[in-house]
């Protein structure tokens, strides 16, 4: 793609673009698998290796939205390939660059970073060893839940019956009160289900990060959005628990992964 070609960097680039960190000794060449075909290799220090490609020191331009998407996918692919090569990796966020200066070359600055961050990186590598990240989003059908509230909640059911006995003007006021009561019941139900589902997920996961809920285009509402750190055994347990949620009327689940543990490093 044309917008990606500007990412191609000269061999003597002033910076090193960082993909991830792994445990490895010695330099390794992973081939021209980086963004826009840049050559990817490792810089090692104290048994840790930063997976990098050469780049200009300044912030780069990725062009339009399609160019950004292509670069994000390239970044993700390199991290996955590195995980296949080295095992456990600490993925770094998109756009991380270490630059050189008049005193040190960029690869020396990368080695300095590995050395100064060694303890922290080592702890994080141990934490995510043998684990992967999974995304869990729980949705509920607002219409279905509202219908159930109107049928099952005593004071809501009584208010509906009372509206039938009122004249038009008074009935309108009662209908507004009914809407308010239903909204309060929905908020209470949402908070209750959120706590229940979160605690169940937390019980079977190594770690959980809460993410922002997004709006949906249909009548379904995102109730819970979390990232989970799981080992193989926990993946099976979480799957069984999510099946139970899906089996409840009005609820559905979106389950993605495995991913490198971006949310936990």
MOFEN-V770022 format. One record per pair of residues at least 24 apart in sequence whose ideal C-beta (glycine too) atoms are under 10 Angstrom apart, sorted by the first residue. I is the first residue (numbers start at 1). J is the second residue. If there is no record, write none. Layout:
i=I j=J
i=I j=J
This chain:
i=1 j=36
i=1 j=63
i=1 j=64
i=1 j=66
i=1 j=67
i=1 j=69
i=1 j=70
i=1 j=71
i=2 j=63
i=2 j=64
i=2 j=66
i=2 j=67
i=3 j=36
i=3 j=61
i=3 j=62
i=3 j=63
i=3 j=64
i=3 j=65
i=3 j=66
i=3 j=67
i=3 j=68
i=3 j=70
i=3 j=71
i=4 j=35
i=4 j=36
i=4 j=37
i=4 j=62
i=4 j=63
i=4 j=66
i=4 j=67
i=4 j=68
i=4 j=70
i=4 j=71
i=4 j=74
i=5 j=36
i=5 j=37
i=5 j=63
i=5 j=67
i=6 j=36
i=6 j=56
i=6 j=60
i=6 j=61
i=6 j=62
i=6 j=63
i=6 j=67
i=7 j=34
i=7 j=35
i=7 j=36
i=7 j=37
i=7 j=38
i=7 j=53
i=7 j=55
i=7 j=56
i=7 j=60
i=7 j=61
i=7 j=62
i=7 j=63
i=7 j=67
i=7 j=70
i=7 j=71
i=7 j=74
i=8 j=34
i=8 j=35
i=8 j=36
i=8 j=37
i=8 j=38
i=8 j=53
i=8 j=54
i=8 j=55
i=9 j=34
i=9 j=35
i=9 j=36
i=9 j=38
i=9 j=39
i=9 j=53
i=9 j=54
i=9 j=55
i=9 j=56
i=9 j=60
i=10 j=54
i=10 j=55
i=10 j=56
i=11 j=39
i=11 j=54
i=12 j=54
i=12 j=105
i=12 j=106
i=13 j=38
i=13 j=53
i=13 j=54
i=13 j=55
i=13 j=56
i=13 j=57
i=13 j=97
i=13 j=99
i=13 j=100
i=13 j=106
i=14 j=54
i=14 j=55
i=14 j=56
i=14 j=57
i=14 j=58
i=14 j=97
i=14 j=99
i=14 j=100
i=14 j=101
i=14 j=105
i=14 j=106
i=15 j=52
i=15 j=53
i=15 j=54
i=15 j=55
i=15 j=56
i=15 j=57
i=15 j=58
i=15 j=59
i=15 j=60
i=15 j=97
i=15 j=98
i=15 j=99
i=15 j=100
i=15 j=106
i=15 j=109
i=15 j=110
i=16 j=41
i=16 j=43
i=16 j=50
i=16 j=51
i=16 j=52
i=16 j=53
i=16 j=54
i=16 j=55
i=16 j=57
i=16 j=96
i=16 j=97
i=16 j=98
i=16 j=99
i=16 j=100
i=16 j=105
i=16 j=106
i=16 j=107
i=16 j=109
i=16 j=110
i=16 j=113
i=17 j=51
i=17 j=52
i=17 j=53
i=17 j=54
i=17 j=55
i=17 j=56
i=17 j=60
i=17 j=75
i=17 j=78
i=17 j=92
i=17 j=94
i=17 j=95
i=17 j=96
i=17 j=97
i=17 j=98
i=17 j=106
i=18 j=43
i=18 j=50
i=18 j=51
i=18 j=52
i=18 j=53
i=18 j=55
i=18 j=75
i=18 j=91
i=18 j=92
i=18 j=93
i=18 j=95
i=18 j=96
i=18 j=97
i=18 j=98
i=18 j=110
i=18 j=113
i=19 j=50
i=19 j=51
i=19 j=52
i=19 j=53
i=19 j=74
i=19 j=75
i=19 j=76
i=19 j=77
i=19 j=78
i=19 j=79
i=19 j=81
i=19 j=82
i=19 j=89
i=19 j=91
i=19 j=92
i=19 j=94
i=19 j=96
i=19 j=260
i=20 j=49
i=20 j=50
i=20 j=51
i=20 j=52
i=20 j=75
i=20 j=78
i=20 j=79
i=20 j=80
i=20 j=81
i=20 j=82
i=20 j=83
i=20 j=86
i=20 j=88
i=20 j=89
i=20 j=90
i=20 j=91
i=20 j=92
i=20 j=96
i=20 j=260
i=20 j=262
i=20 j=265
i=21 j=48
i=21 j=49
i=21 j=50
i=21 j=51
i=21 j=82
i=21 j=86
i=21 j=88
i=21 j=89
i=21 j=90
i=21 j=91
i=21 j=92
i=21 j=113
i=21 j=114
i=21 j=117
i=21 j=121
i=21 j=122
i=21 j=124
i=21 j=125
i=21 j=265
i=22 j=48
i=22 j=49
i=22 j=50
i=22 j=51
i=22 j=79
i=22 j=82
i=22 j=83
i=22 j=85
i=22 j=86
i=22 j=87
i=22 j=88
i=22 j=89
i=22 j=90
i=22 j=91
i=22 j=121
i=22 j=125
i=23 j=47
i=23 j=48
i=23 j=49
i=23 j=86
i=23 j=87
i=23 j=88
i=23 j=89
i=23 j=90
i=23 j=121
i=23 j=122
i=23 j=125
i=23 j=126
i=23 j=129
i=24 j=48
i=24 j=49
i=24 j=50
i=24 j=51
i=24 j=82
i=24 j=85
i=24 j=86
i=24 j=87
i=24 j=89
i=25 j=49
i=27 j=107
i=28 j=82
i=28 j=85
i=28 j=86
i=30 j=78
i=30 j=81
i=30 j=82
i=30 j=85
i=30 j=86
i=31 j=81
i=33 j=74
i=33 j=77
i=33 j=78
i=33 j=81
i=33 j=82
i=34 j=71
i=34 j=74
i=34 j=75
i=34 j=77
i=34 j=78
i=35 j=60
i=35 j=62
i=35 j=70
i=35 j=71
i=35 j=72
i=35 j=73
i=35 j=74
i=35 j=75
i=35 j=77
i=35 j=78
i=35 j=94
i=36 j=60
i=36 j=62
i=36 j=67
i=36 j=70
i=36 j=71
i=36 j=74
i=37 j=74
i=38 j=74
i=38 j=78
i=40 j=74
i=40 j=78
i=40 j=81
i=40 j=82
i=41 j=107
i=42 j=82
i=42 j=85
i=42 j=86
i=42 j=110
i=43 j=98
i=43 j=106
i=43 j=107
i=43 j=108
i=43 j=109
i=43 j=110
i=43 j=111
i=43 j=113
i=43 j=114
i=44 j=110
i=44 j=111
i=44 j=114
i=45 j=107
i=45 j=108
i=45 j=110
i=45 j=111
i=45 j=112
i=45 j=113
i=45 j=114
i=45 j=115
i=45 j=116
i=45 j=118
i=46 j=111
i=46 j=114
i=46 j=115
i=46 j=118
i=46 j=121
i=46 j=122
i=47 j=114
i=47 j=118
i=47 j=122
i=48 j=90
i=48 j=111
i=48 j=113
i=48 j=114
i=48 j=115
i=48 j=117
i=48 j=118
i=48 j=121
i=48 j=122
i=48 j=125
i=49 j=82
i=49 j=85
i=49 j=86
i=49 j=89
i=49 j=110
i=49 j=114
i=50 j=90
i=50 j=92
i=50 j=96
i=50 j=98
i=50 j=107
i=50 j=110
i=50 j=111
i=50 j=113
i=50 j=114
i=50 j=121
i=51 j=78
i=51 j=79
i=51 j=81
i=51 j=82
i=51 j=83
i=51 j=85
i=51 j=86
i=51 j=89
i=51 j=90
i=51 j=91
i=51 j=92
i=52 j=78
i=52 j=92
i=52 j=96
i=52 j=97
i=52 j=98
i=52 j=106
i=52 j=107
i=52 j=110
i=53 j=78
i=54 j=106
i=54 j=107
i=55 j=97
i=55 j=98
i=55 j=99
i=55 j=106
i=56 j=97
i=56 j=99
i=57 j=97
i=57 j=98
i=57 j=99
i=57 j=100
i=57 j=101
i=57 j=106
i=58 j=97
i=58 j=99
i=59 j=95
i=59 j=97
i=60 j=95
i=60 j=97
i=62 j=94
i=62 j=95
i=68 j=94
i=71 j=95
i=76 j=259
i=76 j=260
i=76 j=262
i=79 j=259
i=79 j=260
i=79 j=262
i=80 j=259
i=80 j=260
i=82 j=260
i=83 j=132
i=83 j=258
i=83 j=260
i=87 j=125
i=87 j=129
i=87 j=130
i=88 j=124
i=88 j=125
i=88 j=126
i=88 j=127
i=88 j=128
i=88 j=129
i=88 j=130
i=88 j=131
i=88 j=132
i=88 j=260
i=88 j=261
i=89 j=125
i=89 j=128
i=89 j=260
i=89 j=261
i=89 j=265
i=90 j=120
i=90 j=121
i=90 j=124
i=90 j=125
i=90 j=127
i=90 j=128
i=90 j=260
i=90 j=261
i=90 j=262
i=90 j=264
i=90 j=265
i=91 j=128
i=91 j=133
i=91 j=259
i=91 j=260
i=91 j=261
i=91 j=262
i=91 j=263
i=91 j=264
i=91 j=265
i=92 j=260
i=92 j=262
i=92 j=265
i=93 j=262
i=93 j=265
i=94 j=262
i=120 j=265
i=121 j=265
i=124 j=261
i=124 j=264
i=124 j=265
i=125 j=265
i=127 j=206
i=127 j=207
i=127 j=229
i=127 j=261
i=127 j=264
i=127 j=265
i=128 j=206
i=128 j=207
i=128 j=229
i=128 j=231
i=128 j=260
i=128 j=261
i=128 j=264
i=128 j=265
i=129 j=231
i=130 j=206
i=130 j=230
i=130 j=231
i=130 j=232
i=131 j=205
i=131 j=206
i=131 j=207
i=131 j=228
i=131 j=229
i=131 j=230
i=131 j=231
i=131 j=232
i=131 j=234
i=131 j=235
i=131 j=258
i=131 j=261
i=131 j=264
i=132 j=228
i=132 j=229
i=132 j=230
i=132 j=231
i=132 j=232
i=132 j=234
i=132 j=235
i=132 j=257
i=132 j=258
i=132 j=259
i=132 j=260
i=132 j=261
i=133 j=207
i=133 j=209
i=133 j=227
i=133 j=228
i=133 j=229
i=133 j=230
i=133 j=256
i=133 j=257
i=133 j=258
i=133 j=259
i=133 j=260
i=133 j=261
i=133 j=262
i=133 j=263
i=133 j=264
i=133 j=265
i=134 j=201
i=134 j=205
i=134 j=226
i=134 j=227
i=134 j=228
i=134 j=229
i=134 j=230
i=134 j=234
i=134 j=235
i=134 j=238
i=134 j=239
i=134 j=242
i=134 j=255
i=134 j=256
i=134 j=257
i=134 j=258
i=134 j=259
i=134 j=261
i=135 j=209
i=135 j=211
i=135 j=225
i=135 j=226
i=135 j=227
i=135 j=228
i=135 j=254
i=135 j=255
i=135 j=256
i=135 j=257
i=135 j=258
i=135 j=259
i=135 j=263
i=136 j=197
i=136 j=198
i=136 j=201
i=136 j=205
i=136 j=208
i=136 j=211
i=136 j=224
i=136 j=225
i=136 j=226
i=136 j=227
i=136 j=228
i=136 j=238
i=136 j=241
i=136 j=242
i=136 j=245
i=136 j=253
i=136 j=254
i=136 j=255
i=136 j=256
i=136 j=257
i=137 j=211
i=137 j=213
i=137 j=214
i=137 j=216
i=137 j=222
i=137 j=223
i=137 j=224
i=137 j=225
i=137 j=226
i=137 j=252
i=137 j=253
i=137 j=254
i=137 j=255
i=137 j=256
i=138 j=193
i=138 j=194
i=138 j=197
i=138 j=198
i=138 j=201
i=138 j=213
i=138 j=221
i=138 j=222
i=138 j=223
i=138 j=224
i=138 j=225
i=138 j=226
i=138 j=242
i=138 j=245
i=138 j=246
i=138 j=251
i=138 j=252
i=138 j=253
i=138 j=254
i=138 j=255
i=139 j=213
i=139 j=216
i=139 j=218
i=139 j=219
i=139 j=220
i=139 j=221
i=139 j=222
i=139 j=223
i=139 j=224
i=139 j=225
i=139 j=245
i=139 j=250
i=139 j=251
i=139 j=252
i=139 j=253
i=139 j=254
i=140 j=186
i=140 j=189
i=140 j=190
i=140 j=193
i=140 j=219
i=140 j=220
i=140 j=221
i=140 j=222
i=140 j=223
i=140 j=224
i=140 j=245
i=140 j=248
i=140 j=249
i=140 j=250
i=140 j=251
i=140 j=252
i=141 j=218
i=141 j=219
i=141 j=220
i=141 j=221
i=141 j=249
i=141 j=250
i=141 j=251
i=141 j=252
i=142 j=186
i=142 j=190
i=142 j=216
i=142 j=218
i=142 j=219
i=142 j=220
i=142 j=221
i=142 j=223
i=142 j=250
i=143 j=219
i=143 j=220
i=143 j=250
i=144 j=219
i=144 j=220
i=144 j=249
i=144 j=250
i=144 j=251
i=145 j=182
i=145 j=185
i=145 j=186
i=145 j=189
i=145 j=190
i=145 j=193
i=145 j=221
i=145 j=223
i=145 j=249
i=145 j=250
i=145 j=251
i=146 j=182
i=146 j=183
i=146 j=185
i=146 j=186
i=146 j=189
i=146 j=219
i=146 j=250
i=147 j=250
i=148 j=185
i=148 j=189
i=148 j=249
i=148 j=250
i=149 j=181
i=149 j=182
i=149 j=184
i=149 j=185
i=149 j=186
i=149 j=188
i=149 j=189
i=150 j=178
i=150 j=181
i=150 j=182
i=150 j=185
i=152 j=185
i=153 j=181
i=153 j=182
i=153 j=185
i=153 j=189
i=155 j=181
i=155 j=185
i=156 j=181
i=156 j=182
i=156 j=184
i=156 j=185
i=186 j=221
i=189 j=223
i=189 j=250
i=190 j=221
i=190 j=223
i=190 j=224
i=191 j=223
i=193 j=223
i=193 j=224
i=193 j=245
i=193 j=248
i=193 j=250
i=193 j=251
i=194 j=223
i=194 j=224
i=195 j=224
i=196 j=224
i=196 j=245
i=197 j=223
i=197 j=224
i=197 j=226
i=197 j=241
i=197 j=242
i=197 j=244
i=197 j=245
i=197 j=248
i=197 j=251
i=197 j=253
i=198 j=223
i=198 j=224
i=198 j=226
i=200 j=238
i=200 j=241
i=200 j=242
i=200 j=244
i=200 j=245
i=201 j=226
i=201 j=228
i=201 j=238
i=201 j=241
i=201 j=242
i=201 j=245
i=202 j=226
i=202 j=228
i=203 j=234
i=203 j=237
i=203 j=238
i=203 j=241
i=204 j=228
i=204 j=230
i=204 j=233
i=204 j=234
i=204 j=235
i=204 j=236
i=204 j=237
i=204 j=238
i=204 j=239
i=204 j=240
i=204 j=241
i=204 j=242
i=205 j=229
i=205 j=230
i=205 j=231
i=205 j=234
i=205 j=235
i=205 j=237
i=205 j=238
i=205 j=241
i=206 j=230
i=206 j=231
i=206 j=234
i=206 j=261
i=206 j=264
i=207 j=261
i=207 j=263
i=207 j=264
i=208 j=263
i=208 j=264
i=209 j=261
i=209 j=262
i=209 j=263
i=209 j=264
i=210 j=263
i=211 j=263
i=220 j=250
i=220 j=251
i=220 j=252
i=222 j=254
i=223 j=251
i=223 j=252
i=224 j=253
i=225 j=254
i=226 j=263
i=227 j=256
i=227 j=257
i=227 j=259
i=227 j=261
i=227 j=262
i=227 j=263
i=227 j=264
i=228 j=255
i=228 j=257
i=228 j=261
i=228 j=263
i=228 j=264
i=229 j=261
i=229 j=263
i=229 j=264
i=229 j=265
i=230 j=257
i=230 j=258
i=230 j=261
i=232 j=258
